[in-house]
Amino acid sequence: MNQKVSIFKPCPLYEGQKIRIQDSPLEGDWEIVKVSKFKITLRCPISGKELVKDRFLAFHEEREQEWPKN
């Protein structure tokens, strides 16, 4: 019997990429500083604070818009 299944793929990430995270405790604008197979380092463009996190991003859409959002 077929079931409804949600499929997630890790999105391609690269250093210098500007991203906006939505619906997360890390919500907001970030720049990707470093990428490895299992970790990413994010930098806040406002405060300059850096965080090292497990890779957790799934790609939704890409669009041209203001960054960082004020």
DSSP file (Angstrom, degrees, kcal/mol; ACC not computed):
  #  RESIDUE AA STRUCTURE BP1 BP2  ACC     N-H-->O    O-->H-N    N-H-->O    O-->H-N    TCO  KAPPA ALPHA  PHI   PSI    X-CA   Y-CA   Z-CA
    1    1 A M              0   0    0      0, 0.0     2,-0.2     0, 0.0     0, 0.0   0.000 360.0 360.0 360.0 130.6    0.0    0.0    0.0
    2    2 A N        -     0   0    0      3,-0.0     2,-0.3     1,-0.0     0, 0.0  -0.493 360.0-166.5 -73.5 141.5    1.4    3.4   -0.9
    3    3 A Q        -     0   0    0     -2,-0.2     2,-0.4     2,-0.0    -1,-0.0  -0.905  30.1-101.2-124.9 153.9    1.8    5.9    1.8
    4    4 A K        -     0   0    0     -2,-0.3     2,-0.4     2,-0.0     0, 0.0  -0.654  45.8-173.6 -74.1 125.9    2.5    9.7    1.8
    5    5 A V        -     0   0    0     -2,-0.4     2,-0.5     2,-0.0    -3,-0.0  -0.985  20.5-141.9-128.2 131.0    6.2   10.2    2.4
    6    6 A S        -     0   0    0     -2,-0.4     2,-0.5     2,-0.0    -2,-0.0  -0.812  20.6-158.4 -90.1 128.3    8.0   13.4    3.0
    7    7 A I        -     0   0    0     -2,-0.5     2,-0.4     2,-0.0    -2,-0.0  -0.930   6.7-167.9-114.2 128.7   11.5   13.4    1.3
    8    8 A F        -     0   0    0     -2,-0.5    50,-0.0    50,-0.0    -2,-0.0  -0.935   3.4-172.3-117.0 137.1   14.3   15.7    2.4
    9    9 A K        -     0   0    0     -2,-0.4    50,-0.6    50,-0.1     2,-0.1  -0.981  32.0-111.6-122.9 138.6   17.5   16.3    0.6
   10   10 A P  B     -A   58   0A   0      0, 0.0    48,-0.2     0, 0.0     3,-0.0  -0.470  37.9-124.0 -64.6 139.2   20.4   18.3    2.0
   11   11 A C        -     0   0    0     46,-1.3     2,-0.3    -2,-0.1    46,-0.1  -0.565  27.0 -99.6 -84.6 150.7   20.8   21.5    0.0
   12   12 A P        -     0   0    0      0, 0.0     2,-0.3     0, 0.0    -1,-0.1  -0.518  45.6-168.3 -67.9 131.8   24.1   22.3   -1.7
   13   13 A L        -     0   0    0     -2,-0.3     2,-0.3    -3,-0.0    22,-0.1  -0.923   9.2-178.6-123.6 147.6   26.0   24.8    0.5
   14   14 A Y    >   -     0   0    0     -2,-0.3     3,-1.8    20,-0.1    18,-0.2  -0.991  37.0 -91.1-144.9 153.2   29.1   26.9   -0.3
   15   15 A E  T 3  S+     0   0    0     -2,-0.3    18,-0.2     1,-0.3     3,-0.1  -0.371 112.0  25.9 -63.4 136.9   31.2   29.4    1.5
   16   16 A G  T 3  S+     0   0    0     16,-3.6    -1,-0.3     1,-0.3     2,-0.2   0.307  85.9 143.7  90.7  -6.9   30.1   33.0    1.1
   17   17 A Q    <   -     0   0    0     -3,-1.8    15,-2.7    15,-0.3     2,-0.5  -0.446  44.2-141.0 -67.9 134.8   26.5   32.0    0.5
   18   18 A K  E     +B   31   0B   0     13,-0.2     2,-0.3    -2,-0.2    13,-0.2  -0.869  28.6 176.7 -99.9 127.3   23.9   34.3    1.9
   19   19 A I  E     -B   30   0B   0     11,-3.0    11,-2.5    -2,-0.5     2,-0.4  -0.875  27.4-148.2-130.8 159.1   20.9   32.6    3.4
   20   20 A R  E     -B   29   0B   0     -2,-0.3     2,-0.4     9,-0.2     9,-0.2  -0.990  17.2-153.9-126.6 121.4   17.7   33.4    5.3
   21   21 A I  E     -B   28   0B   0      7,-2.9     7,-2.2    -2,-0.4     2,-0.3  -0.812  13.6-168.5 -97.0 132.2   16.4   30.8    7.7
   22   22 A Q        +     0   0    0     -2,-0.4     4,-0.1     5,-0.2    -2,-0.0  -0.867  60.1  13.6-119.4 154.2   12.7   30.8    8.5
   23   23 A D  S    S+     0   0    0     -2,-0.3    -1,-0.2     1,-0.2     3,-0.0   0.894 100.8 102.8  53.5  50.1   10.6   29.0   11.1
   24   24 A S  S >  S-     0   0    0     -3,-0.2     3,-1.9     1,-0.0    -1,-0.2  -0.980  86.4-109.5-152.7 155.3   13.6   28.0   13.3
   25   25 A P  T 3  S+     0   0    0      0, 0.0    -2,-0.1     0, 0.0    -1,-0.0   0.755 123.3  54.9 -59.2 -21.7   15.3   29.2   16.5
   26   26 A L  T 3  S+     0   0    0     -4,-0.1    -5,-0.3     2,-0.1    -3,-0.0   0.112  82.3 155.5 -95.5  21.0   18.1   30.4   14.2
   27   27 A E    <   +     0   0    0     -3,-1.9     2,-0.3    -7,-0.1    -5,-0.2  -0.174  34.0  54.7 -53.2 134.9   15.6   32.5   12.1
   28   28 A G  E    S-B   21   0B   0     -7,-2.2    -7,-2.9     2,-0.0     2,-0.3  -0.849  91.0 -35.9 137.1-170.4   17.2   35.4   10.3
   29   29 A D  E     +B   20   0B   0     -2,-0.3     2,-0.3    -9,-0.2    17,-0.2  -0.695  56.0 167.7 -92.7 138.8   19.9   36.2    7.8
   30   30 A W  E     -B   19   0B   0    -11,-2.5   -11,-3.0    -2,-0.3     2,-0.4  -0.969  28.2-138.9-144.4 155.7   23.3   34.4    7.9
   31   31 A E  E     -BC  18  43B   0     12,-2.4    12,-2.5    -2,-0.3     2,-0.6  -0.969  26.5-124.7-114.3 137.3   26.4   34.0    5.7
   32   32 A I  E     + C   0  42B   0    -15,-2.7   -16,-3.6    -2,-0.4   -15,-0.3  -0.726  31.6 174.2 -83.5 120.9   27.9   30.6    5.4
   33   33 A V  E     +     0   0B   0      8,-3.1     2,-0.3    -2,-0.6    -1,-0.2   0.821  64.4   9.4 -95.5 -39.5   31.6   30.9    6.4
   34   34 A K  E     - C   0  41B   0      7,-1.2     7,-2.5   -20,-0.1     2,-0.4  -0.999  60.3-163.6-147.2 143.7   32.7   27.3    6.3
   35   35 A V  E     + C   0  40B   0     -2,-0.3     2,-0.2     5,-0.2     5,-0.2  -0.996  13.6 165.2-131.5 131.2   31.2   24.0    5.1
   36   36 A S        -     0   0    0      3,-2.8    -2,-0.0    -2,-0.4    19,-0.0  -0.768  54.8 -89.0-128.6-178.9   32.2   20.4    5.8
   37   37 A K  S    S+     0   0    0     -2,-0.2     3,-0.1     1,-0.2    18,-0.0   0.842 124.1  14.5 -60.8 -33.6   30.5   17.1    5.3
   38   38 A F  S    S+     0   0    0      1,-0.1    17,-2.1    16,-0.1     2,-0.3   0.589 123.0  49.7-119.0 -15.3   28.8   17.3    8.7
   39   39 A K  E     - D   0  54B   0     15,-0.3    -3,-2.8    17,-0.0     2,-0.3  -0.883  51.5-164.7-128.8 156.0   29.1   20.9   10.0
   40   40 A I  E     -CD  35  53B   0     13,-2.7    13,-2.9    -2,-0.3     2,-0.5  -0.988  14.3-143.1-133.6 147.9   28.5   24.5    8.8
   41   41 A T  E     -CD  34  52B   0     -7,-2.5    -8,-3.1    -2,-0.3    -7,-1.2  -0.959  20.9-165.2-109.8 125.2   29.8   27.7   10.3
   42   42 A L  E     -CD  32  51B   0      9,-3.0     9,-2.5    -2,-0.5     2,-0.4  -0.841   5.3-158.9-110.2 145.2   27.3   30.6   10.1
   43   43 A R  E     -CD  31  50B   0    -12,-2.5   -12,-2.4    -2,-0.3     7,-0.2  -0.992  17.9-130.9-125.4 131.7   28.0   34.3   10.6
   44   44 A C     >  -     0   0    0      5,-2.7     4,-1.7    -2,-0.4   -14,-0.2  -0.664  13.0-147.4 -74.8 127.4   25.4   36.9   11.5
   45   45 A P  T  4 S+     0   0    0      0, 0.0    -1,-0.1     0, 0.0   -15,-0.1   0.674  94.4  45.1 -72.6 -14.9   25.8   39.9    9.1
   46   46 A I  T  4 S+     0   0    0    -17,-0.2   -16,-0.0     3,-0.1    -2,-0.0   0.915 128.0  19.9 -90.5 -55.7   24.7   42.4   11.8
   47   47 A S  T  4 S-     0   0    0      2,-0.1     3,-0.1     1,-0.0    -1,-0.0   0.699  90.7-131.1 -90.7 -21.0   26.6   41.3   14.9
   48   48 A G     <  +     0   0    0     -4,-1.7     2,-0.1     1,-0.3    -1,-0.0   0.433  53.0 153.2  81.5  -1.4   29.4   39.3   13.3
   49   49 A K        -     0   0    0     -6,-0.1    -5,-2.7     1,-0.0     2,-0.4  -0.365  31.8-149.2 -63.4 138.5   28.7   36.4   15.7
   50   50 A E  E     -D   43   0B   0     -7,-0.2     2,-0.4    -3,-0.1    -7,-0.2  -0.892  12.5-170.6-113.8 143.2   29.6   33.0   14.4
   51   51 A L  E     -D   42   0B   0     -9,-2.5    -9,-3.0    -2,-0.4     2,-0.6  -0.990  14.6-147.7-129.9 138.9   28.0   29.6   15.1
   52   52 A V  E     +D   41   0B   0     -2,-0.4     2,-0.3   -11,-0.2   -11,-0.2  -0.944  32.1 168.7-105.1 123.6   29.1   26.1   14.3
   53   53 A K  E     -D   40   0B   0    -13,-2.9   -13,-2.7    -2,-0.6     2,-0.1  -0.898  40.8 -98.1-131.9 157.3   26.1   23.8   13.7
   54   54 A D  E     -D   39   0B   0     -2,-0.3     2,-0.3   -15,-0.2   -15,-0.3  -0.456  59.8 -89.5 -63.8 149.2   25.4   20.4   12.3
   55   55 A R        +     0   0    0    -17,-2.1    -1,-0.1     1,-0.2   -16,-0.0  -0.508  66.6 149.9 -64.4 123.9   24.2   20.6    8.7
   56   56 A F        +     0   0    0     -2,-0.3     2,-0.3    -3,-0.1    -1,-0.2   0.375  23.8 119.2-137.2  -1.8   20.4   21.0    9.1
   57   57 A L        -     0   0    0    -46,-0.1   -46,-1.3   -36,-0.0     2,-0.4  -0.525  36.3-171.0 -84.7 137.2   19.3   23.0    6.1
   58   58 A A  B     -A   10   0A   0     -2,-0.3     2,-0.2   -48,-0.2   -50,-0.0  -0.991  30.8-115.4-120.3 133.3   16.8   21.8    3.5
   59   59 A F        +     0   0    0    -50,-0.6   -50,-0.1    -2,-0.4     3,-0.1  -0.439  39.7 163.1 -74.5 135.9   16.4   23.9    0.4
   60   60 A H        -     0   0    0      1,-0.4     2,-0.3    -2,-0.2    -1,-0.2   0.737  59.6 -29.7-114.6 -57.5   13.0   25.5   -0.2
   61   61 A E        -     0   0    0      2,-0.0    -1,-0.4     0, 0.0     2,-0.4  -0.983  45.1-138.0-158.5 163.9   13.4   28.3   -2.8
   62   62 A E        +     0   0    0     -2,-0.3     2,-0.3    -3,-0.1    -3,-0.0  -0.996  29.5 159.5-129.6 135.3   15.8   30.9   -4.1
   63   63 A R        -     0   0    0     -2,-0.4     2,-0.5     2,-0.0    -2,-0.0  -0.988  42.6-103.7-151.2 158.8   14.9   34.5   -5.0
   64   64 A E        +     0   0    0     -2,-0.3     2,-0.3     0, 0.0    -2,-0.0  -0.732  60.8 130.2 -82.9 125.5   16.4   38.0   -5.4
   65   65 A Q        -     0   0    0     -2,-0.5    -2,-0.0     2,-0.0     2,-0.0  -0.979  60.4 -63.3-165.1 170.8   15.8   40.2   -2.5
   66   66 A E        -     0   0    0     -2,-0.3     3,-0.1     2,-0.0     0, 0.0  -0.339  54.3-138.5 -62.1 139.2   17.4   42.6    0.1
   67   67 A W  S    S+     0   0    0      1,-0.3     2,-0.1     2,-0.1   -47,-0.0  -0.952  80.6  29.4-149.7 131.6   19.9   40.9    2.4
   68   68 A P  S    S-     0   0    0      0, 0.0     2,-0.4     0, 0.0    -1,-0.3   0.604  91.0-134.9 -73.6 154.9   20.3   41.3    5.3
   69   69 A K              0   0    0     -3,-0.1   -40,-0.2     1,-0.1    -2,-0.1  -0.625 360.0 360.0 -78.1 128.2   16.7   42.1    6.0
   70   70 A N              0   0    0     -2,-0.4    -1,-0.1    -3,-0.0    -3,-0.0   0.441 360.0 360.0 -92.2 360.0   16.3   45.2    8.3
